[in-house]
Amino acid sequence: MLPVERVLPDGSYLSTLYGSTKARRDARRGLGGSEAFVVRVVEYEIKGAVGSQGQATTYRLLTNLLDPAQAPATELAALYHRRWKIEQALGEIKTHLNDAMTLRSKTPELVRQEFYALLIAHAAIRRLMTMAAQQTSQACEDLSFTAAANVLRRRLPAASAIPPSAA
């Protein structure tokens, strides 16, 4: 746990991080230290989330947004948790949809188009996973994105033989 230097009205607190042990020692002796910076620590628990010991897990978020009026602790915690959902989606796109992890297009317009195509493919797979989860009364989070992408890779070549409708 980081040292609590000042508790803020929303329950978060300020602490100081140092670039090295020497910088921390110098600061304690009153010698200053350019390697020090103040951070705000937001500690929170997510309802229903338990650790390996069956106890509630405490998350600790460090930020340089020091003003609790400008960025309330509850809002930061909610946004940080959502950020990981975005990171997960980007990881799925990079790892499972774009094996080379590079965009092949040569112009900015085509790179944008290729990126949007990856986003659409990801959204389509996630939608199919949601539909499958509903049919089997499961939570979508319990399904594997990797498995879903692999099933589609195996099945899509056969689907391409279907002619477009006359509509």
C-alpha positions as protocol buffer text, in pm:
chain_id: "A"
residue {
  index: 1
  type: MET
  ca { x: 0 y: 0 z: 0 }
}
residue {
  index: 2
  type: LEU
  ca { x: 122 y: 348 z: -80 }
}
residue {
  index: 3
  type: PRO
  ca { x: 168 y: 597 z: 203 }
}
residue {
  index: 4
  type: VAL
  ca { x: -139 y: 815 z: 261 }
}
residue {
  index: 5
  type: GLU
  ca { x: -27 y: 1177 z: 257 }
}
residue {
  index: 6
  type: ARG
  ca { x: -369 y: 1343 z: 240 }
}
residue {
  index: 7
  type: VAL
  ca { x: -718 y: 1192 z: 231 }
}
residue {
  index: 8
  type: LEU
  ca { x: -950 y: 1365 z: -17 }
}
residue {
  index: 9
  type: PRO
  ca { x: -1326 y: 1424 z: 30 }
}
residue {
  index: 10
  type: ASP
  ca { x: -1424 y: 1134 z: -200 }
}
residue {
  index: 11
  type: GLY
  ca { x: -1216 y: 880 z: -4 }
}
residue {
  index: 12
  type: SER
  ca { x: -923 y: 874 z: -245 }
}
residue {
  index: 13
  type: TYR
  ca { x: -586 y: 994 z: -121 }
}
residue {
  index: 14
  type: LEU
  ca { x: -266 y: 1157 z: -239 }
}
residue {
  index: 15
  type: SER
  ca { x: 69 y: 983 z: -228 }
}
residue {
  index: 16
  type: THR
  ca { x: 413 y: 1049 z: -375 }
}
residue {
  index: 17
  type: LEU
  ca { x: 603 y: 816 z: -603 }
}
residue {
  index: 18
  type: TYR
  ca { x: 979 y: 835 z: -646 }
}
residue {
  index: 19
  type: GLY
  ca { x: 1194 y: 734 z: -940 }
}
residue {
  index: 20
  type: SER
  ca { x: 1443 y: 553 z: -718 }
}
residue {
  index: 21
  type: THR
  ca { x: 1512 y: 450 z: -360 }
}
residue {
  index: 22
  type: LYS
  ca { x: 1779 y: 722 z: -342 }
}
residue {
  index: 23
  type: ALA
  ca { x: 1525 y: 988 z: -445 }
}
residue {
  index: 24
  type: ARG
  ca { x: 1285 y: 868 z: -171 }
}
residue {
  index: 25
  type: ARG
  ca { x: 1566 y: 879 z: 88 }
}
residue {
  index: 26
  type: ASP
  ca { x: 1669 y: 1228 z: -25 }
}
residue {
  index: 27
  type: ALA
  ca { x: 1310 y: 1351 z: 2 }
}
residue {
  index: 28
  type: ARG
  ca { x: 1280 y: 1214 z: 357 }
}
residue {
  index: 29
  type: ARG
  ca { x: 1600 y: 1400 z: 451 }
}
residue {
  index: 30
  type: GLY
  ca { x: 1453 y: 1721 z: 307 }
}
residue {
  index: 31
  type: LEU
  ca { x: 1693 y: 1732 z: 12 }
}
residue {
  index: 32
  type: GLY
  ca { x: 1407 y: 1757 z: -240 }
}
residue {
  index: 33
  type: GLY
  ca { x: 1416 y: 1540 z: -543 }
}
residue {
  index: 34
  type: SER
  ca { x: 1320 y: 1595 z: -903 }
}
residue {
  index: 35
  type: GLU
  ca { x: 1231 y: 1227 z: -937 }
}
residue {
  index: 36
  type: ALA
  ca { x: 919 y: 1265 z: -720 }
}
residue {
  index: 37
  type: PHE
  ca { x: 563 y: 1307 z: -841 }
}
residue {
  index: 38
  type: VAL
  ca { x: 229 y: 1319 z: -663 }
}
residue {
  index: 39
  type: VAL
  ca { x: -42 y: 1069 z: -757 }
}
residue {
  index: 40
  type: ARG
  ca { x: -397 y: 1018 z: -647 }
}
residue {
  index: 41
  type: VAL
  ca { x: -487 y: 668 z: -529 }
}
residue {
  index: 42
  type: VAL
  ca { x: -843 y: 540 z: -570 }
}
residue {
  index: 43
  type: GLU
  ca { x: -917 y: 210 z: -396 }
}
residue {
  index: 44
  type: TYR
  ca { x: -1238 y: 26 z: -479 }
}
residue {
  index: 45
  type: GLU
  ca { x: -1406 y: -314 z: -492 }
}
residue {
  index: 46
  type: ILE
  ca { x: -1631 y: -447 z: -766 }
}
residue {
  index: 47
  type: LYS
  ca { x: -1947 y: -612 z: -635 }
}
residue {
  index: 48
  type: GLY
  ca { x: -1945 y: -984 z: -700 }
}
residue {
  index: 49
  type: ALA
  ca { x: -1574 y: -997 z: -787 }
}
residue {
  index: 50
  type: VAL
  ca { x: -1383 y: -1230 z: -560 }
}
residue {
  index: 51
  type: GLY
  ca { x: -1019 y: -1329 z: -553 }
}
residue {
  index: 52
  type: SER
  ca { x: -865 y: -1674 z: -538 }
}
residue {
  index: 53
  type: GLN
  ca { x: -920 y: -1690 z: -159 }
}
residue {
  index: 54
  type: GLY
  ca { x: -1295 y: -1623 z: -196 }
}
residue {
  index: 55
  type: GLN
  ca { x: -1256 y: -1272 z: -54 }
}
residue {
  index: 56
  type: ALA
  ca { x: -1350 y: -944 z: -219 }
}
residue {
  index: 57
  type: THR
  ca { x: -1068 y: -808 z: -435 }
}
residue {
  index: 58
  type: THR
  ca { x: -954 y: -450 z: -377 }
}
residue {
  index: 59
  type: TYR
  ca { x: -844 y: -264 z: -687 }
}
residue {
  index: 60
  type: ARG
  ca { x: -606 y: 29 z: -666 }
}
residue {
  index: 61
  type: LEU
  ca { x: -600 y: 292 z: -939 }
}
residue {
  index: 62
  type: LEU
  ca { x: -324 y: 553 z: -960 }
}
residue {
  index: 63
  type: THR
  ca { x: -384 y: 871 z: -1156 }
}
residue {
  index: 64
  type: ASN
  ca { x: -239 y: 1217 z: -1207 }
}
residue {
  index: 65
  type: LEU
  ca { x: -594 y: 1362 z: -1197 }
}
residue {
  index: 66
  type: LEU
  ca { x: -558 y: 1509 z: -848 }
}
residue {
  index: 67
  type: ASP
  ca { x: -880 y: 1711 z: -814 }
}
residue {
  index: 68
  type: PRO
  ca { x: -1172 y: 1497 z: -684 }
}
residue {
  index: 69
  type: ALA
  ca { x: -1424 y: 1762 z: -794 }
}
residue {
  index: 70
  type: GLN
  ca { x: -1300 y: 1736 z: -1153 }
}
residue {
  index: 71
  type: ALA
  ca { x: -1272 y: 1355 z: -1153 }
}
residue {
  index: 72
  type: PRO
  ca { x: -1469 y: 1182 z: -874 }
}
residue {
  index: 73
  type: ALA
  ca { x: -1327 y: 852 z: -749 }
}
residue {
  index: 74
  type: THR
  ca { x: -1642 y: 653 z: -837 }
}
residue {
  index: 75
  type: GLU
  ca { x: -1633 y: 785 z: -1193 }
}
residue {
  index: 76
  type: LEU
  ca { x: -1262 y: 705 z: -1234 }
}
residue {
  index: 77
  type: ALA
  ca { x: -1316 y: 350 z: -1104 }
}
residue {
  index: 78
  type: ALA
  ca { x: -1608 y: 290 z: -1343 }
}
residue {
  index: 79
  type: LEU
  ca { x: -1422 y: 434 z: -1641 }
}
residue {
  index: 80
  type: TYR
  ca { x: -1104 y: 242 z: -1562 }
}
residue {
  index: 81
  type: HIS
  ca { x: -1296 y: -85 z: -1550 }
}
residue {
  index: 82
  type: ARG
  ca { x: -1459 y: -3 z: -1886 }
}
residue {
  index: 83
  type: ARG
  ca { x: -1115 y: 78 z: -2028 }
}
residue {
  index: 84
  type: TRP
  ca { x: -1012 y: -284 z: -1977 }
}
residue {
  index: 85
  type: LYS
  ca { x: -1313 y: -397 z: -2183 }
}
residue {
  index: 86
  type: ILE
  ca { x: -1181 y: -179 z: -2465 }
}
residue {
  index: 87
  type: GLU
  ca { x: -829 y: -318 z: -2420 }
}
residue {
  index: 88
  type: GLN
  ca { x: -972 y: -669 z: -2435 }
}
residue {
  index: 89
  type: ALA
  ca { x: -1154 y: -591 z: -2760 }
}
residue {
  index: 90
  type: LEU
  ca { x: -842 y: -439 z: -2918 }
}
residue {
  index: 91
  type: GLY
  ca { x: -641 y: -741 z: -2805 }
}
residue {
  index: 92
  type: GLU
  ca { x: -895 y: -974 z: -2967 }
}
residue {
  index: 93
  type: ILE
  ca { x: -873 y: -779 z: -3292 }
}
residue {
  index: 94
  type: LYS
  ca { x: -492 y: -778 z: -3294 }
}
residue {
  index: 95
  type: THR
  ca { x: -448 y: -1139 z: -3187 }
}
residue {
  index: 96
  type: HIS
  ca { x: -736 y: -1328 z: -3345 }
}
residue {
  index: 97
  type: LEU
  ca { x: -860 y: -1123 z: -3641 }
}
residue {
  index: 98
  type: ASN
  ca { x: -541 y: -969 z: -3772 }
}
residue {
  index: 99
  type: ASP
  ca { x: -280 y: -1241 z: -3729 }
}
residue {
  index: 100
  type: ALA
  ca { x: 2 y: -1033 z: -3880 }
}
residue {
  index: 101
  type: MET
  ca { x: -83 y: -752 z: -3633 }
}
residue {
  index: 102
  type: THR
  ca { x: -24 y: -498 z: -3910 }
}
residue {
  index: 103
  type: LEU
  ca { x: -249 y: -316 z: -4149 }
}
residue {
  index: 104
  type: ARG
  ca { x: -147 y: -389 z: -4508 }
}
residue {
  index: 105
  type: SER
  ca { x: -300 y: -84 z: -4675 }
}
residue {
  index: 106
  type: LYS
  ca { x: -67 y: 180 z: -4816 }
}
residue {
  index: 107
  type: THR
  ca { x: -275 y: 499 z: -4791 }
}
residue {
  index: 108
  type: PRO
  ca { x: -436 y: 661 z: -4486 }
}
residue {
  index: 109
  type: GLU
  ca { x: -783 y: 622 z: -4637 }
}
residue {
  index: 110
  type: LEU
  ca { x: -733 y: 248 z: -4697 }
}
residue {
  index: 111
  type: VAL
  ca { x: -577 y: 197 z: -4351 }
}
residue {
  index: 112
  type: ARG
  ca { x: -888 y: 359 z: -4202 }
}
residue {
  index: 113
  type: GLN
  ca { x: -1110 y: 135 z: -4415 }
}
residue {
  index: 114
  type: GLU
  ca { x: -917 y: -178 z: -4311 }
}
residue {
  index: 115
  type: PHE
  ca { x: -936 y: -78 z: -3943 }
}
residue {
  index: 116
  type: TYR
  ca { x: -1312 y: -21 z: -3969 }
}
residue {
  index: 117
  type: ALA
  ca { x: -1347 y: -362 z: -4135 }
}
residue {
  index: 118
  type: LEU
  ca { x: -1169 y: -523 z: -3838 }
}
residue {
  index: 119
  type: LEU
  ca { x: -1397 y: -338 z: -3596 }
}
residue {
  index: 120
  type: ILE
  ca { x: -1705 y: -453 z: -3789 }
}
residue {
  index: 121
  type: ALA
  ca { x: -1581 y: -813 z: -3798 }
}
residue {
  index: 122
  type: HIS
  ca { x: -1517 y: -801 z: -3423 }
}
residue {
  index: 123
  type: ALA
  ca { x: -1863 y: -658 z: -3357 }
}
residue {
  index: 124
  type: ALA
  ca { x: -2023 y: -925 z: -3578 }
}
residue {
  index: 125
  type: ILE
  ca { x: -1845 y: -1207 z: -3394 }
}
residue {
  index: 126
  type: ARG
  ca { x: -1939 y: -1058 z: -3056 }
}
residue {
  index: 127
  type: ARG
  ca { x: -2303 y: -1029 z: -3176 }
}
residue {
  index: 128
  type: LEU
  ca { x: -2304 y: -1394 z: -3283 }
}
residue {
  index: 129
  type: MET
  ca { x: -2158 y: -1489 z: -2946 }
}
residue {
  index: 130
  type: THR
  ca { x: -2434 y: -1294 z: -2770 }
}
residue {
  index: 131
  type: MET
  ca { x: -2700 y: -1472 z: -2977 }
}
residue {
  index: 132
  type: ALA
  ca { x: -2542 y: -1812 z: -2903 }
}
residue {
  index: 133
  type: ALA
  ca { x: -2524 y: -1732 z: -2531 }
}
residue {
  index: 134
  type: GLN
  ca { x: -2891 y: -1634 z: -2525 }
}
residue {
  index: 135
  type: GLN
  ca { x: -2993 y: -1960 z: -2696 }
}
residue {
  index: 136
  type: THR
  ca { x: -2805 y: -2166 z: -2438 }
}
residue {
  index: 137
  type: SER
  ca { x: -2889 y: -1946 z: -2136 }
}
residue {
  index: 138
  type: GLN
  ca { x: -2524 y: -1864 z: -2074 }
}
residue {
  index: 139
  type: ALA
  ca { x: -2349 y: -1537 z: -2006 }
}
residue {
  index: 140
  type: CYS
  ca { x: -2173 y: -1402 z: -2316 }
}
residue {
  index: 141
  type: GLU
  ca { x: -1859 y: -1351 z: -2104 }
}
residue {
  index: 142
  type: ASP
  ca { x: -1842 y: -1729 z: -2054 }
}
residue {
  index: 143
  type: LEU
  ca { x: -1790 y: -1788 z: -2427 }
}
residue {
  index: 144
  type: SER
  ca { x: -1447 y: -1779 z: -2588 }
}
residue {
  index: 145
  type: PHE
  ca { x: -1381 y: -1518 z: -2856 }
}
residue {
  index: 146
  type: THR
  ca { x: -1097 y: -1737 z: -2989 }
}
residue {
  index: 147
  type: ALA
  ca { x: -1327 y: -2038 z: -3025 }
}
residue {
  index: 148
  type: ALA
  ca { x: -1596 y: -1828 z: -3194 }
}
residue {
  index: 149
  type: ALA
  ca { x: -1346 y: -1682 z: -3444 }
}
residue {
  index: 150
  type: ASN
  ca { x: -1209 y: -2031 z: -3518 }
}
residue {
  index: 151
  type: VAL
  ca { x: -1560 y: -2171 z: -3578 }
}
residue {
  index: 152
  type: LEU
  ca { x: -1630 y: -1889 z: -3823 }
}
residue {
  index: 153
  type: ARG
  ca { x: -1297 y: -1944 z: -4001 }
}
residue {
  index: 154
  type: ARG
  ca { x: -1391 y: -2310 z: -4054 }
}
residue {
  index: 155
  type: ARG
  ca { x: -1752 y: -2243 z: -4156 }
}
residue {
  index: 156
  type: LEU
  ca { x: -1729 y: -1929 z: -4371 }
}
residue {
  index: 157
  type: PRO
  ca { x: -1567 y: -2091 z: -4678 }
}
residue {
  index: 158
  type: ALA
  ca { x: -1875 y: -2311 z: -4717 }
}
residue {
  index: 159
  type: ALA
  ca { x: -2105 y: -2011 z: -4677 }
}
residue {
  index: 160
  type: SER
  ca { x: -1934 y: -1826 z: -4964 }
}
residue {
  index: 161
  type: ALA
  ca { x: -2081 y: -2081 z: -5208 }
}
residue {
  index: 162
  type: ILE
  ca { x: -2431 y: -1947 z: -5139 }
}
residue {
  index: 163
  type: PRO
  ca { x: -2533 y: -1703 z: -5413 }
}
residue {
  index: 164
  type: PRO
  ca { x: -2663 y: -1362 z: -5308 }
}
residue {
  index: 165
  type: SER
  ca { x: -3042 y: -1334 z: -5287 }
}
residue {
  index: 166
  type: ALA
  ca { x: -3234 y: -1185 z: -5578 }
}
residue {
  index: 167
  type: ALA
  ca { x: -3372 y: -915 z: -5348 }
}
